[in-house]
Amino acid sequence: MLSLADRYRKFEFQLTDLEDQIIQYILQNRSDVVNMSVQHLAQQTHTVPNSVMRLMKKLEYEGFTQLKLRLKDEMATKETKSPSFQYEMERTMELTDKRLIQLASEWIHHSQRLLVFGAGAHSYISELIVMNIKPFHKDVTFSEHRHENMASLQRFTKKDVVILLSQSGETEQTLDLGKYAKNQGARIIGMSHIGESSLTELADLMLYCYAPKEETKGYNTTNFVPMAMIARLLVESYRKLCV
């Protein structure tokens, strides 16, 4: 079950500035909001009840009452992270928004150039994305080497797209490429574990999965399959536009 914060991340692309402010108020005042009427919340956020109810619909709540019940549950219980593969797949599917997948695939379809990058284990997923897109796209590149990526990005413009993969959203090498691509005017599609990060601030569009970082005896044992699943959904959506 998605928390309010998760829903905010999932649907943020379609929210107005006012709706952003309402959600921020709710997140910062959970214990008060659960006892408020919709009219009181509207007063506190300098809006009207109808605006609050439209926001509930965008966040896929049945109404303001359901939001308050869910908030009470969130405050009463702390989610215990299950290590099961099935749990992480289910959470990833909950976070997946078909409209965002479609929009991202359309950006790729209309781009003149495409660069995909992910460091470490994400390089394998990046390479798979490129292999599946390359038969349909005239200029798609992937390299593990920074200087080669920077050289490619020198030709990028606002007509081009960069896909960046980072489980934490804080991978320095990935962010450096993103900042350079942004300066070139390229659109950036980010892919990461759900949550606020430097990548979410940098990207024009975010695709989230549920893949919290895990370490075992100093080794990174994070499950990268959720990220690969999102990548596959994106590839399939793109390929449908090409046939």
C-alpha positions as CSV (number, residue, x, y, z in Angstrom):
1,M,0.0,0.0,0.0
2,L,1.5,3.3,-1.1
3,S,2.0,6.0,1.6
4,L,1.1,9.6,0.9
5,A,4.8,10.5,0.3
6,D,5.0,7.6,-2.3
7,R,1.8,8.8,-4.0
8,Y,3.2,12.3,-4.1
9,R,6.3,11.1,-5.9
10,K,4.3,8.9,-8.3
11,F,1.9,11.6,-9.4
12,E,4.0,14.8,-8.9
13,F,4.2,15.3,-12.7
14,Q,0.5,16.2,-12.9
15,L,0.3,18.3,-9.7
16,T,0.0,22.1,-9.6
17,D,2.1,24.3,-7.4
18,L,-0.9,24.8,-5.1
19,E,-1.4,21.0,-4.8
20,D,2.3,20.6,-4.0
21,Q,1.8,23.1,-1.2
22,I,-1.3,21.2,0.1
23,I,0.6,17.9,0.2
24,Q,3.6,19.5,1.9
25,Y,1.3,20.9,4.6
26,I,-0.3,17.5,5.1
27,L,3.0,15.7,5.4
28,Q,4.3,18.3,7.9
29,N,1.1,18.3,10.0
30,R,-0.1,14.7,9.8
31,S,-1.3,14.5,13.4
32,D,-3.5,17.6,13.0
33,V,-4.8,16.8,9.5
34,V,-6.3,13.4,10.7
35,N,-8.7,15.4,12.9
36,M,-9.5,18.1,10.4
37,S,-12.5,18.5,8.1
38,V,-11.9,19.1,4.4
39,Q,-13.1,22.7,5.0
40,H,-10.6,23.3,7.8
41,L,-7.7,21.9,5.7
42,A,-8.8,24.2,2.8
43,Q,-8.6,27.2,5.2
44,Q,-5.2,26.2,6.5
45,T,-3.8,25.9,2.9
46,H,-5.6,29.0,1.6
47,T,-7.7,27.2,-0.9
48,V,-11.2,25.8,-1.3
49,P,-12.6,22.3,-0.4
50,N,-13.1,21.5,-4.1
51,S,-9.4,21.9,-4.7
52,V,-8.6,19.5,-1.9
53,M,-11.1,16.9,-3.3
54,R,-9.6,17.2,-6.8
55,L,-6.2,16.5,-5.3
56,M,-7.6,13.4,-3.5
57,K,-8.7,12.1,-6.9
58,K,-5.3,12.7,-8.5
59,L,-3.7,10.8,-5.7
60,E,-6.2,8.0,-6.2
61,Y,-7.8,8.3,-2.8
62,E,-11.6,7.6,-2.7
63,G,-11.9,10.9,-0.7
64,F,-10.6,13.0,2.1
65,T,-11.8,10.5,4.7
66,Q,-9.8,7.7,3.2
67,L,-6.7,9.9,3.2
68,K,-7.1,10.5,6.9
69,L,-7.6,6.8,7.6
70,R,-4.4,6.0,5.7
71,L,-2.5,8.7,7.5
72,K,-3.6,7.2,10.8
73,D,-2.3,3.8,9.7
74,E,1.0,5.3,8.6
75,M,1.5,7.0,12.0
76,A,0.4,3.9,14.0
77,T,2.7,1.4,12.2
78,K,6.1,1.6,10.7
79,E,6.5,-0.4,7.5
80,T,8.9,-3.3,8.0
81,K,10.9,-3.9,4.9
82,S,10.3,-7.4,3.6
83,P,13.3,-9.0,1.9
84,S,11.0,-11.0,-0.4
85,F,11.3,-10.7,-4.2
86,Q,7.6,-10.8,-4.5
87,Y,7.1,-7.8,-2.1
88,E,9.6,-5.6,-4.1
89,M,7.9,-6.5,-7.4
90,E,4.5,-5.7,-6.0
91,R,5.6,-2.4,-4.6
92,T,7.3,-1.5,-7.9
93,M,4.1,-2.3,-9.9
94,E,2.2,0.0,-7.5
95,L,4.6,2.8,-8.2
96,T,4.4,2.3,-12.0
97,D,2.4,4.9,-13.8
98,K,1.5,3.9,-17.4
99,R,1.0,7.5,-18.3
100,L,4.6,8.4,-17.3
101,I,6.0,5.3,-19.1
102,Q,4.1,6.4,-22.2
103,L,5.3,10.0,-22.0
104,A,8.9,8.8,-21.5
105,S,8.7,6.5,-24.5
106,E,7.3,9.4,-26.7
107,W,10.2,11.6,-25.7
108,I,12.6,8.8,-26.8
109,H,10.6,8.2,-30.0
110,H,10.8,11.9,-31.0
111,S,14.4,12.4,-29.9
112,Q,17.3,12.8,-32.5
113,R,19.9,11.4,-30.1
114,L,19.6,9.2,-27.0
115,L,22.2,8.4,-24.3
116,V,21.7,5.9,-21.6
117,F,23.9,5.6,-18.5
118,G,24.0,3.8,-15.2
119,A,27.1,3.2,-13.1
120,G,28.1,-0.1,-11.5
121,A,25.4,-2.8,-11.7
122,H,23.1,-0.4,-13.5
123,S,25.5,-0.4,-16.5
124,Y,24.1,-3.9,-17.4
125,I,20.5,-2.6,-17.3
126,S,21.6,0.5,-19.4
127,E,23.2,-1.7,-22.0
128,L,20.1,-3.9,-22.2
129,I,18.0,-0.7,-22.8
130,V,20.3,0.3,-25.6
131,M,20.3,-3.1,-27.2
132,N,16.5,-3.2,-27.3
133,I,16.1,0.4,-28.6
134,K,18.9,0.4,-31.1
135,P,17.1,-1.5,-33.9
136,F,14.5,1.3,-34.0
137,H,16.5,4.5,-33.1
138,K,19.1,6.0,-35.4
139,D,21.4,7.4,-32.7
140,V,21.5,5.7,-29.3
141,T,24.7,5.3,-27.3
142,F,25.9,3.7,-24.1
143,S,29.4,3.8,-22.6
144,E,30.9,3.1,-19.2
145,H,33.5,5.7,-19.7
146,R,33.0,9.3,-18.6
147,H,35.0,10.9,-21.4
148,E,33.1,9.1,-24.1
149,N,29.8,10.1,-22.7
150,M,30.9,13.7,-22.3
151,A,32.1,13.7,-25.9
152,S,28.7,12.4,-27.1
153,L,26.8,15.0,-25.0
154,Q,28.6,17.8,-26.7
155,R,26.3,17.3,-29.7
156,F,23.1,17.1,-27.7
157,T,20.4,19.7,-27.9
158,K,16.8,20.2,-26.7
159,K,15.8,17.6,-29.2
160,D,17.7,14.9,-27.4
161,V,17.1,12.6,-24.4
162,V,19.3,11.2,-21.7
163,I,18.2,8.3,-19.5
164,L,20.0,8.1,-16.1
165,L,19.8,5.1,-13.8
166,S,20.8,5.3,-10.1
167,Q,19.3,3.3,-7.3
168,S,20.0,6.0,-4.7
169,G,19.7,8.9,-7.0
170,E,23.0,10.2,-5.6
171,T,25.6,8.5,-7.8
172,E,28.2,11.3,-8.5
173,Q,29.2,10.1,-11.9
174,T,25.6,9.9,-13.0
175,L,24.7,13.3,-11.7
176,D,27.7,14.9,-13.4
177,L,26.5,13.6,-16.7
178,G,23.0,14.8,-16.0
179,K,24.1,18.3,-15.2
180,Y,26.1,18.5,-18.4
181,A,23.2,17.2,-20.4
182,K,20.9,19.7,-18.7
183,N,23.2,22.5,-19.7
184,Q,23.0,21.2,-23.3
185,G,19.2,21.5,-23.2
186,A,18.5,17.8,-23.3
187,R,15.6,16.2,-21.6
188,I,16.4,13.9,-18.7
189,I,14.5,10.7,-17.7
190,G,15.6,9.5,-14.3
191,M,15.2,6.0,-12.9
192,S,15.7,5.3,-9.2
193,H,14.3,3.8,-5.9
194,I,11.3,5.8,-4.7
195,G,12.2,8.9,-2.7
196,E,13.6,12.4,-2.9
197,S,17.2,12.6,-4.2
198,S,19.5,14.8,-6.3
199,L,18.4,12.9,-9.4
200,T,14.7,13.7,-8.8
201,E,15.6,17.4,-8.6
202,L,17.7,17.2,-11.8
203,A,15.4,15.0,-14.0
204,D,12.5,16.3,-16.1
205,L,10.6,13.0,-15.6
206,M,11.2,10.2,-13.0
207,L,10.3,6.5,-13.2
208,Y,10.4,4.9,-9.8
209,C,10.9,1.3,-8.6
210,Y,11.0,-0.2,-5.1
211,A,14.6,-1.3,-4.5
212,P,16.0,-0.1,-1.2
213,K,19.7,-0.4,-0.7
214,E,20.9,-3.6,1.0
215,E,24.3,-4.6,2.2
216,T,25.5,-7.9,3.4
217,K,28.9,-8.1,5.0
218,G,30.0,-5.1,3.1
219,Y,28.7,-6.3,-0.2
220,N,26.0,-4.5,-2.2
221,T,23.1,-7.1,-2.3
222,T,20.4,-4.7,-3.5
223,N,17.8,-6.3,-5.8
224,F,18.2,-4.7,-9.2
225,V,15.4,-6.6,-10.8
226,P,12.8,-3.9,-10.0
227,M,14.9,-1.4,-12.0
228,A,15.2,-3.8,-14.8
229,M,11.5,-4.3,-14.8
230,I,10.8,-0.6,-15.2
231,A,13.4,-0.5,-18.0
232,R,11.6,-3.3,-19.8
233,L,8.2,-1.6,-19.5
234,L,9.8,1.5,-21.0
235,V,11.4,-0.4,-23.9
236,E,8.1,-2.2,-24.7
237,S,6.2,1.0,-24.7
238,Y,8.8,2.6,-27.0
239,R,8.8,-0.3,-29.4
240,K,5.0,-0.1,-29.8
241,L,5.5,3.4,-31.2
242,C,7.9,2.1,-33.8
243,V,5.9,-0.6,-35.4
